[in-house]
Amino acid sequence: MKKRVLITILIVVLLGLAIVAGLFIYAKFFENKDNDSKSEPTSSTDNSNDNNNNKEPEVKQPVNTSMLFTGDVLLSEYVLSNYNSKGIDGVVEGSLREDMVNADFAMVNEEFPFSNRGTKAPDKQYTFRVDPKYVSIFKELGIDAVGLANNHVLDFGKEALEDTFTTLNNAGILFTGSGNNLAEASKLVVCDKNGVKVGIVAASRVIPVVEWNVKNSQPGVFTAYDPTDLIGVVQKAKTECDLVYVMIHWGTEHTDKLEEYQKTIGHQLIDAGADGVIGAHPHVVQGIERYNGKPIFYSLGNYIFNQNIERTFALKIDYDNVNKTPNYSLIPAKAVGATTRKMSSEEASSLYSYLNSISTDVSIDEGGNVK
Ligand SMILES: [Zn+2]
């Protein structure tokens, strides 16, 4: 009898404890649920993307978008021979190549067609054509886009230019300055990274014969002898992009003396809304001018070409999403034995003082910054 009472009491006590424990867990569970539903709206108004409710609201960090532009690129027999024997290191040396690859966007002037077809342009002293398989060099250099407005893209005629379009399209490399009609040839290349949209158009003020002009015969080159169309493209681009640059082929070869038309067109492009003008063709560097606060880099010189390049530079544009101003700096380079590499600091100093002596309203400091 006593034993049965004892067991009954024990069962009642255990049941009681189980109920209390159950209620406690139940209460805790709803307490958490409640917290969740309270904090959710707070986290979404904070614009916090994760589920950690205790995290502080994020402060917008500066994000830099870097763009790199170079002058004339020709994959000449010397360059290809280096590539075939030493790989990409024989074309552009390590640390300079890293700068190209690490930039968010890299663009060069492609001074040749990619093709194995076509007929050599008659009465032309130098004609260039490169086997399309060597587009691998552009990929290895991190080149995102090329300008095709120059005096060599039609060296082997329309078929070769069409092969160039196909080669670049297949490689995922954007282009501007040549096309199957005026609209295509004057189409912007757009770099849209980290919230900044940059539009670039290429045009040439040097073509050997009028038939190269896309308005006269297709496919062809977007030209700037009469800059009206180019100015129109810049004005329209300015309404669509945060920054607009013009890559232009112009000037006289082997001299730092500017043609009057370079200044006139350069100023007209800035007046139309361009944030900067990036020139090439003379094979040598020319001065920089700041006009209405915007830079005109008259000629960047040869970047990859024949055996030797005395001096050139890659133009680096850094734009951060906080200050919203583009900063310009030069990466000084030269080529020896058809390999392009960075200059030593002494060589760079001498390039900067030379550029300072031929530039207008611009000063380049020891770090290559354009002020
Ligand atoms: Zn040229």
Boltz pocket constraint, residues with backbone or C-beta under 6 A from the ligand:
constraints:
  - pocket:
      binder: B
      contacts: [[A, 111], [A, 150], [A, 151], [A, 152], [A, 249], [A, 280], [A, 281], [A, 282]]
      max_distance: 6.0
